[in-house]
């Protein structure tokens, strides 16, 4: 890699990493863990992305946003590629991302136990350890809806402070 | 030059006019993914298999979308929209994979909007209409339990694209199945009236179940090449989950013979029920009225 490529890579990575997610704008793509790689090949920038959910409608906007911001930073030739493996998991959200979610009043996902391989057990009642309320910190919370305003969130309420809040689902 | 939101970033004037959220020009869900068919796998069979799995998701998603604004509570509308969206995403990837596997170059839109009824490979369970919300929940429980068992196994498919779609789909279907199971229990173990409605829903769904475990010729060949799963292998897991849920709901699985095919063939052969024609007429209306339109 030439020195010029090296400089391009550092700048391109800075730009790509700082692009906000359209659905969770308090997070950058790097915080969300969907930015898998930024590379420079023959003077063009190659960005690799992994969608959070199969049907995530934000992915088209994210791709357009990346191309647009990189173009504004002087990179005319941008190739945004999809990487499907390994599939995104909520464990990819960085610790900075988890802190930013909580500060914005959204409970971050609990870490996964990493059960892989065999049949998926049915979860009928009270899945997982309690989710802490992002407003008051109480663990006396309950889920009010399994699906929320975006694919990645569900809805909770706190029994201690009575505040309703969103929570990023564990997948 | 910076943007406060992604929408602002993509709302700039371009040579082709004003772009907005659904006209970003990035349409291929497999952009940048290696879609070469691995050695030893028949591309035609793989394409057929991807259409089966993709059509199941596309058609079920469309039926779910028809429920929007009709569910008993806003939370259920939101849930149905999310489930439909997950399945639509799986369908897009699988239909795009089919076009790459058979080297026809057909896009997801070509498959979704350009095929006739007899070319759709979905099981009939996906296409039928529901008498009521209980009917939808019974059908969703059966569909998601079956598909979750299938995708769980396909995570180790010899086709890396199918394996990747399955790995993500498993996480999504886990939520769909839990959601449907909780409603089946709530209605089955609820009032006499709700219980009767759920009992009728199970009776309406049961004849569509045997077809889920029948194996097509393409599946048989692909199962031998470790690309596909023999659907008969899913039966034990399916029965175990249904038994668990219906036990909690205090309901019995109705004894029912399978819905007869037309002279034997069924959904996987492109032979569908009466409702499929109306579903496709709606699904394809814009694409057929405005050929070549993009969105």
Contacts between the chains, C-beta under 8 A, distances in Angstrom:
chain1	res1	chain2	res2	distance
A	19	B	6	7.8
A	20	B	5	7.5
A	20	B	6	7.0
A	21	B	6	8.0
A	22	B	5	6.7
A	22	B	6	3.8
A	22	B	7	6.9
A	25	B	5	6.6
A	48	B	32	7.2
A	51	B	89	7.7
A	51	B	168	7.8
A	53	B	85	7.7
A	53	B	86	6.1
A	53	B	89	6.3
A	53	B	168	7.3
A	53	B	172	6.4
A	54	B	86	5.8
A	54	B	89	3.1
A	54	B	90	4.7
A	54	B	92	7.7
A	54	B	93	6.3
A	54	B	165	7.0
A	54	B	168	5.3
A	54	B	169	6.3
A	54	B	172	6.3
A	55	B	85	4.1
A	55	B	86	5.1
A	55	B	87	7.3
A	55	B	88	5.0
A	55	B	89	2.5
A	55	B	90	7.2
A	55	B	92	7.4
A	56	B	89	6.8
A	57	B	85	7.1
A	58	B	6	7.6
A	59	B	26	8.0
A	60	B	21	7.6
A	60	B	22	7.7
A	60	B	24	4.6
A	60	B	26	5.0
A	60	B	27	7.6
A	61	B	6	4.5
A	61	B	7	6.9
A	61	B	10	6.1
A	61	B	21	5.9
A	61	B	24	6.4
A	62	B	6	6.6
A	63	B	24	6.7
A	63	B	26	4.3
A	64	B	6	7.3
A	64	B	9	6.8
A	64	B	10	4.2
A	64	B	19	7.5
A	64	B	24	4.0
A	64	B	25	7.3
A	64	B	26	6.2
A	65	B	3	7.2
A	65	B	6	4.2
A	65	B	9	4.4
A	65	B	10	6.3
A	68	B	3	7.2
A	68	B	9	4.5
A	68	B	10	6.4
A	68	B	12	7.1
A	69	B	2	7.3
A	69	B	3	6.9
A	69	B	9	6.5
A	72	B	1	4.1
A	72	B	2	7.3
A	79	B	32	7.2
A	80	B	26	7.2
A	80	B	31	7.2
A	80	B	32	7.3
A	81	B	31	6.2
A	81	B	32	2.5
A	81	B	33	7.5
A	82	B	29	7.0
A	82	B	30	6.4
A	82	B	31	5.4
A	82	B	32	5.1
A	82	B	33	5.4
A	83	B	32	7.3
A	83	B	33	7.5
A	84	B	33	5.9
A	84	B	93	7.7
A	84	B	161	7.1
A	84	B	164	3.6
A	84	B	165	7.1
A	84	B	167	8.0
A	84	B	168	7.2
A	85	B	160	6.8
A	85	B	163	7.5
A	85	B	164	4.7
A	85	B	167	7.1
A	86	B	167	7.4
A	87	B	164	6.7
A	87	B	167	4.3
A	87	B	168	4.2
A	87	B	171	7.0
A	88	B	168	7.3
A	89	B	171	7.5
A	118	B	152	7.7
A	119	B	149	7.1
A	119	B	152	6.0
A	119	B	237	5.6
A	120	B	148	6.1
A	120	B	152	6.2
A	120	B	170	6.5
A	120	B	174	5.1
A	122	B	177	6.9
A	122	B	178	6.8
A	122	B	181	6.2
A	122	B	241	5.9
A	122	B	244	6.0
A	122	B	245	7.1
A	123	B	174	7.6
A	123	B	178	5.2
A	124	B	178	6.9
A	124	B	181	6.0
A	124	B	182	6.4
A	124	B	185	7.0
A	124	B	245	7.7
A	124	B	248	6.6
A	127	B	178	7.6
A	144	B	75	7.3
A	145	B	75	4.1
A	145	B	78	6.6
A	145	B	79	7.0
A	146	B	79	6.2
A	146	B	175	6.4
A	146	B	178	7.1
A	146	B	179	5.3
A	146	B	182	8.0
A	147	B	75	7.5
A	147	B	78	5.2
A	147	B	79	4.0
A	147	B	81	7.7
A	147	B	82	4.1
A	147	B	83	7.4
A	147	B	175	7.5
A	147	B	179	7.4
A	148	B	78	6.7
A	148	B	82	7.8
A	149	B	78	7.2
A	151	B	82	5.6
A	151	B	85	6.1
A	151	B	86	6.7
A	155	B	75	7.6
A	169	B	175	7.3
A	171	B	171	4.0
A	171	B	172	7.3
A	171	B	175	7.8
